[in-house]
Amino acid sequence: MTQHKLQTWLKEAGIDGKRITFHCFRHTFATLQVASGTDIYTVQHMLSHANVSTTQIYADIMDSGKRKAAERLSLDGINKE
């Protein structure tokens, strides 16, 4: 039932040729919640996860992204006093 509505939304958004499922939406929702600062326990309850370790996956994704962003920074051009 949700897949039919999902396909309608994707078509309206101009997204075609990609296999996107309801699970993809849940994953994106959780990742964006963690990225915006929602605490992990709130996200756990929003997703109805019985165990916070399941939800922790989304926090780990964000930690990895932050680590990669920090590694891209270069301090070579900063004058030291």
C-alpha distances in whole Angstrom, upper triangle without the diagonal:
4,5,6,7,9,10,12,13,15,16,18,19,21,19,20,20,19,17,15,12,11,14,16,15,16,19,20,20,22,24,25,25,28,30,30,32,29,31,29,29,27,24,24,23,21,19,20,22,25,27,28,29,26,25,29,27,26,30,31,30,31,35,35,34,37,39,39,39,42,44,43,46,49,52,55,56,56,60,61,64
4,5,5,6,9,10,11,12,14,15,16,18,17,17,18,17,14,12,9,7,11,13,11,12,16,16,16,18,21,21,22,24,26,26,28,26,27,26,26,24,21,22,21,18,16,18,20,23,25,26,27,23,23,26,24,23,27,28,26,28,31,31,30,33,36,35,35,39,40,40,42,46,49,51,52,53,56,57,60
4,6,5,6,9,10,10,12,14,15,16,14,14,15,14,11,9,7,7,10,12,11,13,16,16,17,19,21,22,23,25,26,27,29,27,29,27,28,26,23,23,23,20,18,20,22,25,27,27,28,24,23,27,25,23,27,28,26,28,31,31,30,33,35,34,35,38,39,39,41,45,48,50,51,52,56,57,60
4,5,5,6,9,10,11,13,14,16,14,14,15,15,13,12,10,10,14,15,14,16,19,19,19,22,24,24,25,28,29,29,32,30,32,30,31,29,26,27,26,23,21,23,25,28,30,31,31,27,27,30,28,27,30,32,29,31,34,34,33,35,38,37,37,41,42,41,44,47,50,53,53,54,58,59,62
4,5,5,6,9,10,11,12,14,14,15,16,16,14,12,11,10,14,14,13,15,18,17,17,20,22,22,23,26,27,27,29,27,30,29,29,27,24,25,24,21,20,22,24,27,29,30,30,27,26,29,27,26,29,31,28,29,33,33,31,34,37,36,36,39,41,40,42,46,49,51,51,52,56,57,60
4,5,5,6,9,10,11,12,11,12,14,12,11,8,8,7,11,11,9,12,15,14,14,18,19,19,20,23,24,24,27,25,28,26,27,25,22,23,23,20,18,21,22,26,27,27,28,25,23,26,24,22,26,27,25,26,29,29,28,31,33,32,32,36,37,36,39,42,45,48,48,49,53,54,57
4,5,5,6,9,10,11,9,9,11,11,10,8,9,10,13,13,12,15,17,17,17,21,22,22,23,26,26,27,30,28,31,30,31,29,25,27,27,23,22,24,26,29,31,31,31,27,26,29,27,25,29,30,27,28,32,31,29,32,35,33,34,37,38,37,40,43,46,49,49,50,54,55,58
4,5,5,6,9,10,10,11,13,13,13,12,12,12,16,15,14,17,19,18,19,22,23,23,24,27,27,28,30,29,32,31,32,30,27,28,28,24,23,26,28,31,33,33,33,30,28,31,29,27,30,32,29,30,34,33,31,34,37,35,35,39,40,39,41,44,48,50,50,51,55,56,59
4,5,5,6,9,9,11,14,13,13,11,11,11,15,13,12,15,17,15,16,19,20,19,21,24,24,24,27,26,29,28,29,27,24,26,26,22,21,24,26,29,31,30,31,28,26,29,27,24,28,29,26,27,30,30,28,31,34,32,32,35,37,36,38,41,44,46,46,47,51,53,55
4,5,5,6,5,7,10,9,10,8,10,11,14,12,11,15,16,15,16,19,20,19,21,24,24,24,27,26,29,28,30,28,25,26,27,23,22,25,26,30,31,31,31,27,26,28,26,24,27,28,25,26,29,29,26,29,32,30,30,34,35,33,36,39,42,44,45,46,49,51,54
4,5,5,6,7,10,11,12,11,13,14,18,16,15,19,20,18,20,23,23,22,25,28,27,27,31,30,33,32,34,31,28,30,30,27,26,29,30,34,35,34,35,31,30,32,30,27,31,32,28,29,33,32,30,32,35,33,33,37,38,36,38,42,45,47,47,48,52,54,57
4,5,8,10,13,14,15,14,15,16,19,17,16,19,21,19,19,23,23,22,24,27,26,26,30,29,32,32,33,31,28,30,30,26,26,29,31,34,36,35,35,32,30,33,31,28,31,32,29,29,33,33,30,33,35,34,33,37,38,36,38,42,45,47,46,47,51,53,56
4,6,9,12,12,14,13,15,15,18,15,14,18,19,16,17,21,21,19,22,25,23,24,27,27,30,30,32,29,26,28,29,25,25,28,29,33,34,33,33,30,28,30,28,25,28,29,26,26,30,29,27,29,32,30,29,33,34,32,35,38,41,43,42,44,47,49,52
4,6,10,11,13,13,16,17,19,17,16,20,21,18,20,23,23,22,24,27,26,26,30,30,33,32,34,32,29,31,32,28,27,31,32,35,36,35,35,32,30,32,30,27,30,31,27,28,31,30,28,30,33,31,30,34,35,33,35,38,41,43,43,44,48,50,53
4,7,7,10,9,12,14,16,14,14,17,18,16,18,21,20,20,23,25,24,25,28,28,31,30,32,30,27,29,30,26,25,28,29,33,34,33,32,29,28,29,27,24,27,28,25,25,29,28,25,28,30,28,28,32,33,31,33,37,40,42,42,43,47,49,52
4,6,9,10,13,15,17,15,16,19,20,18,20,23,23,23,26,28,27,28,31,31,34,33,35,33,29,31,32,29,27,30,31,34,35,34,34,31,29,31,28,26,30,30,26,28,31,29,27,30,32,30,30,34,34,33,36,39,42,44,44,46,49,51,55
4,7,9,12,16,17,15,16,20,20,19,22,24,23,24,27,29,28,29,32,32,35,33,35,34,30,31,33,30,28,30,31,34,35,34,33,30,29,31,28,26,30,29,26,28,31,29,27,30,32,30,30,34,34,33,36,39,42,44,44,46,50,52,55
4,6,9,13,14,11,13,17,16,15,18,21,20,21,24,25,24,26,29,29,31,30,32,30,27,28,29,27,24,27,27,31,31,30,30,26,26,27,24,23,26,26,22,24,27,25,24,27,29,27,27,31,31,30,33,36,40,41,42,44,48,49,53
4,7,10,11,9,12,15,14,14,17,19,19,20,23,24,24,26,29,28,30,28,30,29,25,26,27,25,22,24,25,28,28,28,27,24,24,25,22,21,25,25,22,24,27,25,24,28,29,27,28,32,32,31,35,38,41,43,44,45,49,51,54
4,7,8,6,8,11,11,11,14,16,16,17,19,21,21,23,26,25,27,25,27,25,22,23,24,21,19,21,22,25,26,25,25,21,21,23,20,19,22,22,20,21,25,23,22,26,28,26,27,30,31,30,33,37,40,42,43,44,48,49,52
4,5,5,7,9,10,11,13,15,16,17,19,21,21,23,25,24,25,23,25,23,20,20,21,19,16,18,19,22,23,23,23,19,19,21,19,18,21,22,20,22,25,24,23,26,28,27,28,32,32,32,35,39,42,44,45,46,50,51,54
4,5,5,6,9,10,11,13,14,15,17,19,20,21,23,21,23,21,22,20,17,17,18,15,13,15,16,19,21,21,21,18,17,20,18,17,20,21,19,21,24,24,23,26,29,28,29,32,33,33,36,39,42,45,46,46,50,51,54
4,5,5,6,9,10,11,12,14,15,17,18,20,21,20,21,19,20,19,15,15,16,14,11,13,14,17,18,18,18,14,14,17,14,13,17,18,16,18,21,21,21,24,26,25,26,29,31,31,33,37,40,43,44,44,48,49,52
4,5,5,6,8,10,11,12,14,16,16,18,20,19,21,19,20,19,16,17,18,16,13,16,16,20,20,19,19,16,15,17,14,13,16,17,15,16,20,19,18,21,23,23,24,27,28,28,30,34,37,40,41,41,45,46,49
4,5,5,6,9,10,10,12,14,15,16,18,17,19,18,19,18,14,15,16,13,11,15,16,19,20,19,20,16,15,17,15,13,17,18,16,17,20,20,19,22,24,24,24,27,29,29,31,35,37,40,41,41,45,46,49
4,6,5,6,9,10,11,12,14,15,17,15,16,15,16,14,11,12,13,10,8,11,12,16,16,16,16,13,11,14,13,11,14,16,14,15,19,19,19,21,24,24,24,27,29,29,31,35,38,40,41,42,45,46,48
4,5,5,6,9,10,11,12,14,16,15,16,14,16,15,11,12,14,12,10,13,13,16,16,15,15,12,10,12,10,8,12,13,11,12,16,16,15,18,20,20,21,24,25,26,28,32,34,37,38,39,42,43,46
4,5,5,6,8,10,10,12,14,14,16,15,17,16,12,14,16,13,12,15,15,19,19,17,18,15,12,14,12,9,12,14,11,12,15,16,14,17,19,19,19,22,24,24,26,30,32,35,36,36,40,41,44
4,6,5,6,9,10,11,13,11,14,13,15,13,9,12,13,10,9,13,14,18,18,16,17,15,12,14,13,10,12,15,13,13,16,17,16,18,21,21,21,24,26,26,28,32,34,37,38,38,41,42,44
4,5,5,6,9,10,11,9,11,9,11,10,7,9,11,9,8,11,11,15,15,13,14,11,8,10,10,7,9,12,11,11,14,15,15,16,19,20,20,22,24,25,27,31,33,36,37,37,40,41,43
4,5,5,6,9,10,10,11,10,13,13,9,12,14,12,11,15,14,18,17,14,14,13,10,10,9,5,7,10,8,7,11,12,11,13,16,16,16,19,21,21,23,27,29,32,33,33,37,37,40
4,5,5,6,9,9,12,12,14,13,10,13,15,13,13,17,17,20,20,17,18,16,13,13,13,9,10,13,11,9,13,14,12,13,17,17,17,19,22,22,23,27,29,32,33,33,36,37,39
4,5,5,7,5,8,9,11,9,7,11,12,10,11,14,15,18,17,15,16,15,11,12,13,9,10,13,12,10,14,16,14,15,18,19,19,21,23,24,25,29,31,34,35,34,37,38,40
4,5,5,5,7,7,10,10,7,10,13,12,12,15,15,18,16,13,14,13,10,10,10,7,6,10,9,7,10,13,12,12,15,17,16,18,21,22,23,26,28,32,32,32,35,35,38
4,5,7,10,10,14,13,11,14,16,15,15,19,18,21,20,17,17,16,13,12,12,9,8,11,9,6,9,12,10,10,13,14,13,15,18,19,20,23,25,29,29,29,32,33,35
4,6,9,11,14,12,11,15,16,15,16,19,19,22,21,18,19,19,15,15,16,12,11,14,13,10,13,15,13,13,16,18,16,18,21,21,22,25,27,30,30,30,33,33,35
4,6,9,11,10,10,13,15,14,16,18,18,21,20,16,18,18,14,14,15,12,10,13,13,10,12,15,14,13,16,18,17,18,21,22,22,26,27,31,31,30,33,33,35
4,6,8,7,7,10,11,11,13,15,15,18,17,14,16,16,12,12,14,11,10,14,14,12,14,17,17,16,19,21,20,21,24,25,26,29,31,34,35,34,37,37,39
4,6,6,7,9,10,11,13,14,14,16,14,11,13,14,11,10,13,11,9,13,14,13,14,17,17,17,19,22,21,22,25,26,27,30,31,35,36,35,38,37,39
4,5,5,6,9,10,11,12,11,13,11,7,10,10,7,7,10,9,7,11,13,12,13,16,17,17,19,21,21,22,25,27,27,31,32,36,37,36,39,39,41
4,5,5,6,9,10,10,10,11,10,7,10,11,8,9,12,12,11,14,16,15,17,20,20,20,22,25,25,26,29,30,31,35,36,40,41,40,42,42,44
4,5,5,6,9,10,10,12,12,10,13,13,10,12,14,13,12,16,17,16,18,21,21,21,24,26,26,27,30,31,32,35,37,40,41,40,43,43,44
4,5,5,6,8,9,11,11,9,12,11,7,9,11,9,10,14,14,14,16,18,18,19,22,23,24,25,28,29,30,34,35,39,40,39,42,42,44
4,6,5,6,5,8,8,6,9,8,6,8,11,10,11,14,15,15,17,19,20,21,23,25,26,27,29,31,32,36,38,41,42,41,45,44,46
4,5,5,6,8,9,9,12,11,9,12,14,14,15,18,19,19,21,23,24,24,27,29,29,30,33,34,35,39,41,44,45,44,47,47,49
4,6,8,11,12,11,14,13,10,13,15,13,15,18,18,18,20,23,23,24,26,28,28,30,32,33,34,38,40,43,44,43,47,47,49
4,6,9,11,10,12,10,8,12,13,12,14,16,16,17,20,21,22,23,26,27,27,29,31,32,34,38,40,43,44,44,47,47,50
4,6,9,10,12,10,9,13,14,14,16,19,19,20,22,24,25,26,28,30,30,32,34,36,37,41,43,46,47,47,50,50,52
4,5,7,9,7,7,10,12,12,14,16,17,18,20,22,23,24,26,28,29,31,32,34,36,39,41,45,46,45,49,49,51
4,7,9,8,9,12,14,15,16,18,20,21,22,24,26,27,28,30,32,33,34,36,38,42,43,47,48,48,51,50,52
4,5,6,7,9,11,13,14,15,17,19,20,21,23,24,25,28,29,30,32,34,35,39,41,44,46,45,48,47,49
4,5,5,6,9,10,11,12,15,16,16,18,20,21,22,25,26,27,28,31,32,35,37,40,42,41,44,44,46
4,5,5,7,10,10,10,13,15,15,17,19,20,21,23,25,25,27,29,31,34,36,39,41,40,43,43,45
4,5,6,8,10,11,12,14,15,17,19,20,21,23,25,26,27,29,31,35,37,40,42,41,44,44,47
4,5,6,7,9,11,12,13,15,16,18,19,21,22,24,25,27,29,33,35,38,39,39,42,42,44
4,5,5,6,9,10,10,12,14,15,16,19,20,21,23,25,26,30,32,35,37,36,39,39,41
4,6,5,6,9,10,11,13,14,15,17,19,20,21,23,25,29,31,34,36,36,39,39,41
4,5,5,6,9,10,11,13,14,16,17,19,20,22,24,27,29,33,34,34,37,37,40
4,5,5,6,9,10,11,12,14,15,16,18,20,22,25,27,30,32,31,35,35,37
4,5,5,6,9,10,10,12,14,15,17,19,21,24,26,29,31,31,34,34,36
4,6,5,6,9,10,11,13,14,16,17,19,23,25,28,30,30,33,34,37
4,5,5,6,9,10,11,12,14,16,17,21,23,26,28,27,31,31,34
4,5,5,6,9,10,11,12,15,16,19,21,24,26,26,29,29,32
4,5,5,6,9,10,11,13,15,18,21,23,25,26,29,29,32
4,5,5,6,9,10,11,13,17,19,22,24,24,28,28,31
4,5,5,6,9,10,11,15,17,20,22,21,25,25,28
4,5,5,6,9,10,14,16,19,21,21,24,24,27
4,5,5,7,9,12,15,18,20,20,24,25,28
4,5,5,7,11,13,16,18,18,22,23,26
4,5,5,9,11,14,16,16,19,20,23
4,5,8,11,13,15,16,19,20,23
4,6,10,12,14,15,19,20,23
4,7,9,11,11,15,16,20
4,6,7,9,12,14,17
4,6,6,9,10,13
4,6,8,10,14
4,6,9,13
4,6,10
4,6
4
